[in-house]
Every structure is written in C-alpha cells, then in structure tokens.
Amino acid sequence: MGSELIKRGLTLPNHIWSADANIANPNIVQKIHKEYVAAGADYITCNTFRTTPRMYLKTGIDYEHSIQMAKHSLLLAVKHAQNATNDSIKIIGSIAPLEDCYKPQLFPGKDVAIAEFSQLGKWLVDSGVDILLLETMNSIAETEAGLVAIRNLELPIWVSFVLKDKDSLLSGDSLVDMFAMIKNYSVDCIMLNCNPLNRTKIAVDIFVDNCTNKWGVYPNLGIGEPSSDGNIYLYEEINYFISTMQKIFEKGASVLGGCCGSSPKHTARLFNLRKKISLLSKV
C-alpha cells in the first residue's frame, strides 16, 4: 500500500506514513484495494501498518487525541478494504512493530508492547477483519509480546518476519530460535516479508527444514536493502520475480505475494502462475 500511494503522487508524512491516506485520500486507498482484487488476490491487507497511538503521538498531538486519531484511521482502513472486496476474499489486519520495523533496538519492552498490541488487536477484531497479522516483525522479543497480546482474540494469527540475512531476523535472533518460540503459540501461517528477493529465496530453505506451519513469502521488489520511507528507485524484473516465486511455491509455500514495490500487475502474474500450476497438476 505505501509504495503504491507514493507511485500515485502522495507524499506520506513522517511517523504515521500510509495511515494518513485512510483519512485524507480514502478513494485512492479503496482504488488500490480494488485493483488487487481485480488482479486475483485471495487476501487483502488493511492499511493499518501505522494506525497506532504511538505513531500519532509523534505528530505532536496529545495522548487522548492520538488514541482517537489512530482508532479512527484503523477503522477507516478496514472499511476501505471491506468496501473493495467480496465474501470470497479474506481481510487481514496488519500489526507492525511499535516503533520502526527496521530498528529492532527501539522495541519499547515486553509490558509496554503487550498493552499496545492488545489495544490494536481488539480494535481490529471489533472492526471485522478475518485474520490478525503481526507483520514485518524484527525480533523474537517483540513477536512474542505480540503473540501474548492477541492469542485470546479468537481469530487466526499470521506472523511475518524481516531478515538481516538468510539465517537471522533483523535483530540478529536466529530463524531456528524463532521457530522454537512460535511452537508455544497457535500460529496459522509464518511468512517472510519486505526482504529483498534474493534473500527471500535463500532463506526459504530454513523454512523447509524447520517450519511445521503453513508458510509463505511476500518479498520487497526493490533492489538492495529496503528503505525506511518506502521509496524505491531500482526494481527487480517482474519475470525474475515470477520465476523465483514459482521455485518457492515448489518448495512448499502456501501463500505468495509482494511487499513494497509490488503492484497489482505482480499479483495478476501470480494468479496466472497459480492457474498454470493447477492445470499442470491435473494433467
């Protein structure tokens, strides 16, 4: 969503970033969702990555106002996704790291995180999403705080991670240790997101060897390390993306998609890839 908003001419403000568009540019948010639905998406992720009181507080408003604005933006984000979809498409509520997904050292601590994640999870459940996603998680500690906070909310839980290298999360925590922690919780799907395509490709072998859950990937389409402001200047070729995703699917992935820099065109190509594989499997 963030990179698509940028492509369409919006300047995303500091801190709340894409959350601002839920209020200021609702028609664009809904249009982007509708284009992904038309491209064949089975899941739509709400634009809730930065709809948090913590981020709105950083804009200079007072605490009570930050809560009001965050909840308002979050509820609108879910509504925009619901208005763009049909009953066959699942709507995912995204919950990001509380500070910066690329800076795991800013994790505010277990107790603070559990309280804030609980608030976000309850808002999303009340809004009517189908799945809760802890997205672009960068450390075991913050991921576990998120899982503790939302484990009793009676919705399927997905978790997605951003990596430092093929073996470890951005914090340096090992992927193997992450899988061991995840086993203590009811998690329906484990994914990798916002990682460069090549890093995603080589990290998949760790999933194949260690993951007993449903798993998937949705890589960043920029070349090089992801940028914190979402701006992308060099893109992977779409044919390379599709050929890589086919290989990942063949290794057992259940969910395929794209993160920053991807577009409805990428989803349409993935949809066609799935049809092709389905036809081949019937032959």
Secondary structure, DSSP 8 states (H G I E B T S, - for coil): -HHHHHHTT----TTTTTHHHHHH-HHHHHHHHHHHHHHT-SEEE-S-TT--HHHHHTTT--HHHHHHHHHHHHHHHHHHHHHH--TTSEEEEEE--SS-TT-GGG---HHHHHHHHHHHHHHHHHHT-SEEEEEEE--HHHHHHHHHHHTTSSS-EEEEE-EEETTEETTS-BHHHHHHHHTTS--SEEEEEEEEHHHHHHHHHHHHHH--SEEEEEEE-BSSS--TT---SSB--HHHHHHHHHHHHHTT-SEE---TT--HHHHHHHHHHHHHHHHHHH-
